[in-house]
Structure formats: C-alpha cells, structure tokens
Amino acid sequence: MYNIGEAVVHPMHGAGVITDIEEAKIGGEIIRYYVISIPIGEMLVKVPVDHCDEVGMRPVISPETADEMLVKMQNVDGVQTSNWNKRYRENVMHIKSGNILEVASVIKGLAHRDATKGLSTGERKMLYTARQIIVSEFMLSKQLGFDEVTKTIDGILGVKAG
C-alpha cells in the first residue's frame, strides 16, 4: 500500500505523486482510489487501490538506479520490425511493461525511424508518450527540472530536439 506524498509510476501515464486516497461508491461497493498528480501535462490519474499491482503501478526508481539506467539506456537496442501493425503492438507492450529499458527501446526505435523514414501520427504520439513517461520518472527520482532531464534523455536515445 502506498501513502499520500509517495512518488509512483503508472506505466501508461508516467510518474507522479499520490496526492489523495479517495473513496467512491460503485454498484453498492466502496472502492478506494489513489489520486496521482502527474507533473507533465498536469494530469490527475485515479488507480483503484486493490488493482494497482495489476495496472503495473510501482515506486519511482532511486537516484542511484536512475544513474544506472542512464548508462544502460545508451546500449538499448532500438531495432523494430518494418510491419506497422506488429511494431505498434510490440511498442504498446513494451510501454505497458513499465520497464524503463523497454520504454527506452521504444523511444530509440521510433526516434531512429522518425529520422530515416518519418512517423505516422499514431507513432509520433507514442514517441511523445514514451518520452514523457521516462522524463517524468527521472524528474522525480533525480529531483531535476523538465528541460535538464529531457536534454539528457534525448541525447542518450537520439531524439531530435523540438
């Protein structure tokens, strides 16, 4: 169980801080929800307390682990299939895993594809989302600003600025 004030990661929305634990009556049953404030995009996400493990919610990595991940991300394989449907499904699966290195591989692969062949609107959105997921976690872990973290991550993974 997490507490108010803890930094957590939602695999599809990124890292944020639990600002509240709310209760709602649904179908005669009282359900408790974590209310997570995601700093990038000023989003609020509600996750049922009893289902946070199924969703893949986890604590934000430590600053030491963040440093280790930055080193490992340099060697992440960004090779992706040329089949759009298969590539999209695989990328969604990697993002949903919540694993930083798998999300980094999505970013690296899509950034390379963008530089060489261009991206569809859906893949451009996926690149943006994956990038925000990693950036938000490193911001909270390392207590750094958006611009500094974005510059570091983009440099490691080969994402064009802008």
C-alpha positions, 0 to 999 in steps of 0.5 A, spaced: 500 500 500 502 506 498 501 513 502 499 520 500 506 524 498 509 517 495 512 518 488 509 512 483 509 510 476 503 508 472 506 505 466 501 508 461 501 515 464 508 516 467 510 518 474 507 522 479 505 523 486 499 520 490 496 526 492 489 523 495 486 516 497 479 517 495 473 513 496 467 512 491 461 508 491 460 503 485 454 498 484 453 498 492 461 497 493 466 502 496 472 502 492 478 506 494 482 510 489 489 513 489 489 520 486 496 521 482 498 528 480 502 527 474 507 533 473 507 533 465 501 535 462 498 536 469 494 530 469 490 527 475 490 519 474 485 515 479 488 507 480 483 503 484 487 501 490 486 493 490 488 493 482 494 497 482 499 491 482 495 489 476 495 496 472 503 495 473 503 501 478 510 501 482 515 506 486 519 511 482 526 508 481 532 511 486 537 516 484 542 511 484 538 506 479 536 512 475 544 513 474 544 506 472 539 506 467 542 512 464 548 508 462 544 502 460 539 506 456 545 508 451 546 500 449 538 499 448 537 496 442 532 500 438 531 495 432 523 494 430 520 490 425 518 494 418 510 491 419 506 497 422 501 493 425 506 488 429 511 494 431 505 498 434 503 492 438 510 490 440 511 498 442 504 498 446 507 492 450 513 494 451 510 501 454 505 497 458 511 493 461 513 499 465 520 497 464 524 503 463 529 499 458 523 497 454 520 504 454 527 506 452 527 501 446 521 504 444 523 511 444 530 509 440 526 505 435 521 510 433 526 516 434 531 512 429 525 511 424 522 518 425 529 520 422 530 515 416 523 514 414 518 519 418 512 517 423 505 516 422 501 520 427 499 514 431 507 513 432 509 520 433 504 520 439 507 514 442 514 517 441 511 523 445 508 518 450 514 514 451 518 520 452 514 523 457 513 517 461 521 516 462 522 524 463 517 524 468 520 518 472 527 521 472 524 528 474 522 525 480 527 520 482 533 525 480 529 531 483 531 535 476 527 540 472 523 538 465 528 541 460 535 538 464 532 531 464 529 531 457 536 534 454 539 528 457 534 523 455 534 525 448 541 525 447 542 518 450 536 515 445 537 520 439 531 524 439 531 530 435 530 536 439 523 540 438 
